Amino acid sequence: MSDSLSKLEKRTAYTLVLPAVLLVFAIVLFPIFANVWISFKDIELKDIRIPEPRAKKIVKSISENQSELKIIYKLRNSSLIQEIRNVQFQDKFPTNVSPINLDPRCNFQSKKIVCNFGNWQAKYRENFEITVVNNKGEIIDKKIIKSQKPILSGKADNPLLTTNFTLENFKKVFYENNFVELLLTTFYFTFFGTVGAIIFGILAAQLVNQNIQGRTYMRGILLFPYVGPVVALAYTWTLLLDPNSGTLNALLVNFNVIEQPINLLGQKYITMSIFGFEFKLRLALTTVIFFEIWRYFPLAFLFILARLQAIPQSLYEAAEVDGASPIQKFIHITLPQITAIISILFMIRFIWNFNKFEDIFLLTGGASGTRTLPINVYQQGFAVSDIGMGSAVSIVIVMLLLSFMIIYFRLIGKRANEV
Amino acid sequence: MKFKSLAIFLIISSFFLTCILSIWKIMATLQGLSFTNLNVIPIFLIGILLSLAFVLIGNKINHLIKIFSLSFIFSFLYFYLNEASPYWYILGVFLITLFFTNKLKKYSIQSLKEDFISEKIIFDFITLFGIIFFAFVILFPFYIMLVTSFKTQIALLVNPLDFSLDFTKSLAELFKSYFVIFETYNFGRYILISSAVSIGTVIVTLLFAIPAAYAVARLNFFGKNFLSTSILIIYMFPAIVLVIPLYTVFSQLGLRNSIFGLLIVYTATTLPVAIYMLQGYFKSIPKEIEDAGIMDGQNWFGIILKIIIPLSLPAIASVALYVFMIAWNEFLFSLMFLDSPKSFTLSRAIQYLSGDAETPRQYLMAGSVIVTLPVLFIFIYFEKYLVSGLTAGSVKE
């Protein structure tokens, strides 16, 4: 009895879960594996369409005789690199209209013309002509002829499914792609973006957690950058930072802080000297990191605030009685209470910043030393239109991510044991 | 000891005042006033005098009279020290000083003798300064976005600091950018597409997520634990690694440039987090309520429809809002999948606009305002739901 009940329960569970699982498999998991496949293929953006036979129909009249027409089909293979096998062609004519001097590859039967064109090489083109007459000598309506579209079919290999593989893409990723710089830029961006967001998050949470008026409004306002659409925010920042008529540069020049406008998003390095030491700062990258911090510190803030509000007030009161200073209270009470959430936030934001594409793409497009791995996927796959190469970079990202996750779950696992 | 804390008090409080007044001056400069000097040092010095006068007077006169007279004197001095400025600007200075002196209320010669007073002073003013700083840094870009959409390219090139709005112009003139982007650039259509995609995603996601979340929360089946951990792992994988395979497959299936294609992708990418959020909530519903439903002869469909959904409306609302926000703001997939202006979403349309260097910036900003406003309104109105959605969702974001 209970056995059949649990069977029923299982069946119900699978029916409930299956649609969601299938969808996620198809759209999320399948592409991750498909990347592996594509990354070993020499394939470009223009190759991904399955080749198909195409025909453009042109109807022309011959001489004065309106009961006779010439039809030209401009035939071609849509692919520049692949052949199409066994191309079949079909077109219909109105009643009483039939072709004369028909090409030997074709047959005419009951108002239908069927041709067998055999194999078409890549780039194949042909002007295929048919002359048609009306058997009763009546005028043929050109429009009717033209409105009938020919049907073509043929067999072609899907360029994605062929089994010729190559290691070229990975060689290119590691040896021809400035891989070390790419990796370093990605890590700079990820690390400083994450740390900055968490530091500002702690500051903001500490502020809002105090008894100030308008605390709830403040919490709302602080989340604006996070909930706003990235496109709008990135373009607003581009406008603000524009060297020619951007507000920030105009303000700084106006108040004599700087003499010349600085191209914050378009300059790779800026030389700074602090205490006589001169060093080069990655300017555009730093600006992008600041945008990143601006946009994502709200998230850190939200989590840390939630944690802060859960700290029992009695701890602080006890410390007050013991004569602790505000700094001591922060170091000895607040910090230990938020280290757990900070470490979780660090790992999550680290992984997410590592994958960040939109922000950098919209601000600099990956120029001036802001090319990170995700930007590289786009550049290789769509700007250079080398799909295989883009996939290979994706695979590198997935591999790095998996290793982060293993570290993450190891650490979280340990933490769970401690608590 | 007393002098040390007094000095710290004077310096910190005056520094704070100088900072707010500088922000005020920057904002005034953006209204077209031609200030070229922040005058930080003189303001800092008279700020010190103001704070000193405040603690020295102490309780000798009524607080209100004290702050009003001090602020008045301060504004007067400020007026003399500064470049020529209109009265509304000085009125602002007066109000800021009033706010500042009111904040000084709890300090007096006596209170400066307390333990750790210097740390407390620093904390107090850092709090005040921090709040103003954060509010300024966050709201400033939004402010620029809004006002730029009401200006013209030429006016901004002539004086990039003049964001003042000319209200003597007719409304049609003022909102010209908005009319243009609706008429010339077809933004009405993009709003419709964006809404359709976002609302569609919410509905489809909920349809898929509620049953799945119920099964994960309540039923026992093989692979349940695997499923709930893989939900988290899947959500960690970024859109950028999905893009190339999806692009190729969608090209071959003819799903690019279609709203349907976008809808599938958005649903699949938000499903894991939706399931995660919902199952957490479903687990908190007492099982006894369901048992009563089973007694009544309900099947799982009836239980979900008549018991689970009505009881978890708040959670469903926060999932719906969260998913709506993700879908509305999404950019990467719409960039990859949509090439034809016929099927653009708002985000994609704005990016397309910006691709043309000739596009005046006020149109770009008007578009940005249009795409931002709905999200901000929804956020402000449903903040409570969204915040709980964000906290649950973004751990796995």
Chai-1 contact restraints between the chains, C-beta under 6 A:
chainA,res_idxA,chainB,res_idxB,connection_type,confidence,min_distance_angstrom,max_distance_angstrom,comment,restraint_id
A,E9,B,L219,contact,1.0,0.0,6.0,A-B,restraint_1
A,K10,B,F221,contact,1.0,0.0,6.0,A-B,restraint_2
A,T12,B,W300,contact,1.0,0.0,6.0,A-B,restraint_3
A,A13,B,A215,contact,1.0,0.0,6.0,A-B,restraint_4
A,A13,B,L219,contact,1.0,0.0,6.0,A-B,restraint_5
A,A13,B,F221,contact,1.0,0.0,6.0,A-B,restraint_6
A,L16,B,P211,contact,1.0,0.0,6.0,A-B,restraint_7
A,L16,B,A212,contact,1.0,0.0,6.0,A-B,restraint_8
A,L16,B,A215,contact,1.0,0.0,6.0,A-B,restraint_9
A,V17,B,A212,contact,1.0,0.0,6.0,A-B,restraint_10
A,V17,B,A215,contact,1.0,0.0,6.0,A-B,restraint_11
A,P19,B,F208,contact,1.0,0.0,6.0,A-B,restraint_12
A,A20,B,F208,contact,1.0,0.0,6.0,A-B,restraint_13
A,A20,B,A212,contact,1.0,0.0,6.0,A-B,restraint_14
A,A20,B,L271,contact,1.0,0.0,6.0,A-B,restraint_15
A,L23,B,A268,contact,1.0,0.0,6.0,A-B,restraint_16
A,V24,B,A268,contact,1.0,0.0,6.0,A-B,restraint_17
A,V24,B,L271,contact,1.0,0.0,6.0,A-B,restraint_18
A,I27,B,V265,contact,1.0,0.0,6.0,A-B,restraint_19
A,I27,B,A268,contact,1.0,0.0,6.0,A-B,restraint_20
A,V28,B,I234,contact,1.0,0.0,6.0,A-B,restraint_21
A,V28,B,A268,contact,1.0,0.0,6.0,A-B,restraint_22
A,P31,B,L242,contact,1.0,0.0,6.0,A-B,restraint_23
A,P31,B,P245,contact,1.0,0.0,6.0,A-B,restraint_24
A,P31,B,L246,contact,1.0,0.0,6.0,A-B,restraint_25
A,A34,B,P245,contact,1.0,0.0,6.0,A-B,restraint_26
A,N35,B,P245,contact,1.0,0.0,6.0,A-B,restraint_27
A,I48,B,T248,contact,1.0,0.0,6.0,A-B,restraint_28
A,I48,B,S251,contact,1.0,0.0,6.0,A-B,restraint_29
A,I50,B,Q252,contact,1.0,0.0,6.0,A-B,restraint_30
A,A204,B,F134,contact,1.0,0.0,6.0,A-B,restraint_31
A,L207,B,T127,contact,1.0,0.0,6.0,A-B,restraint_32
A,L207,B,G130,contact,1.0,0.0,6.0,A-B,restraint_33
A,L207,B,I131,contact,1.0,0.0,6.0,A-B,restraint_34
A,Q210,B,T127,contact,1.0,0.0,6.0,A-B,restraint_35
A,G220,B,E383,contact,1.0,0.0,6.0,A-B,restraint_36
A,I221,B,A135,contact,1.0,0.0,6.0,A-B,restraint_37
A,I221,B,I138,contact,1.0,0.0,6.0,A-B,restraint_38
A,F224,B,I138,contact,1.0,0.0,6.0,A-B,restraint_39
A,P225,B,I138,contact,1.0,0.0,6.0,A-B,restraint_40
A,V227,B,V375,contact,1.0,0.0,6.0,A-B,restraint_41
A,V227,B,F379,contact,1.0,0.0,6.0,A-B,restraint_42
A,G228,B,T372,contact,1.0,0.0,6.0,A-B,restraint_43
A,P229,B,N329,contact,1.0,0.0,6.0,A-B,restraint_44
A,P229,B,S347,contact,1.0,0.0,6.0,A-B,restraint_45
A,P229,B,V371,contact,1.0,0.0,6.0,A-B,restraint_46
A,P229,B,T372,contact,1.0,0.0,6.0,A-B,restraint_47
A,V230,B,F331,contact,1.0,0.0,6.0,A-B,restraint_48
A,V231,B,F331,contact,1.0,0.0,6.0,A-B,restraint_49
A,V231,B,S347,contact,1.0,0.0,6.0,A-B,restraint_50
A,V231,B,I350,contact,1.0,0.0,6.0,A-B,restraint_51
A,V231,B,Q351,contact,1.0,0.0,6.0,A-B,restraint_52
A,A232,B,S368,contact,1.0,0.0,6.0,A-B,restraint_53
A,A232,B,V371,contact,1.0,0.0,6.0,A-B,restraint_54
A,A232,B,T372,contact,1.0,0.0,6.0,A-B,restraint_55
A,Y235,B,S354,contact,1.0,0.0,6.0,A-B,restraint_56
A,Y235,B,L364,contact,1.0,0.0,6.0,A-B,restraint_57
A,Y235,B,S368,contact,1.0,0.0,6.0,A-B,restraint_58
A,T236,B,P141,contact,1.0,0.0,6.0,A-B,restraint_59
A,T236,B,M145,contact,1.0,0.0,6.0,A-B,restraint_60
A,L239,B,R361,contact,1.0,0.0,6.0,A-B,restraint_61
A,L240,B,I144,contact,1.0,0.0,6.0,A-B,restraint_62
A,S245,B,L157,contact,1.0,0.0,6.0,A-B,restraint_63
A,S245,B,P160,contact,1.0,0.0,6.0,A-B,restraint_64
A,T247,B,I144,contact,1.0,0.0,6.0,A-B,restraint_65
A,A250,B,P160,contact,1.0,0.0,6.0,A-B,restraint_66
A,A250,B,L161,contact,1.0,0.0,6.0,A-B,restraint_67
A,N254,B,T36,contact,1.0,0.0,6.0,A-B,restraint_68
A,F255,B,L38,contact,1.0,0.0,6.0,A-B,restraint_69
A,L299,B,S394,contact,1.0,0.0,6.0,A-B,restraint_70
A,S325,B,F116,contact,1.0,0.0,6.0,A-B,restraint_71
A,S325,B,E119,contact,1.0,0.0,6.0,A-B,restraint_72
A,P326,B,E119,contact,1.0,0.0,6.0,A-B,restraint_73
A,P326,B,F123,contact,1.0,0.0,6.0,A-B,restraint_74
A,I327,B,E119,contact,1.0,0.0,6.0,A-B,restraint_75
A,I351,B,M236,contact,1.0,0.0,6.0,A-B,restraint_76
A,N355,B,P238,contact,1.0,0.0,6.0,A-B,restraint_77
A,N355,B,I240,contact,1.0,0.0,6.0,A-B,restraint_78
A,F357,B,I240,contact,1.0,0.0,6.0,A-B,restraint_79
A,F357,B,L332,contact,1.0,0.0,6.0,A-B,restraint_80
A,E358,B,F331,contact,1.0,0.0,6.0,A-B,restraint_81
A,E358,B,L332,contact,1.0,0.0,6.0,A-B,restraint_82
A,P374,B,I240,contact,1.0,0.0,6.0,A-B,restraint_83
A,V377,B,I240,contact,1.0,0.0,6.0,A-B,restraint_84
A,G381,B,I244,contact,1.0,0.0,6.0,A-B,restraint_85
A,I387,B,I244,contact,1.0,0.0,6.0,A-B,restraint_86
A,G390,B,I244,contact,1.0,0.0,6.0,A-B,restraint_87
A,S391,B,I244,contact,1.0,0.0,6.0,A-B,restraint_88
A,S394,B,V241,contact,1.0,0.0,6.0,A-B,restraint_89
A,I397,B,V241,contact,1.0,0.0,6.0,A-B,restraint_90
A,V398,B,V241,contact,1.0,0.0,6.0,A-B,restraint_91
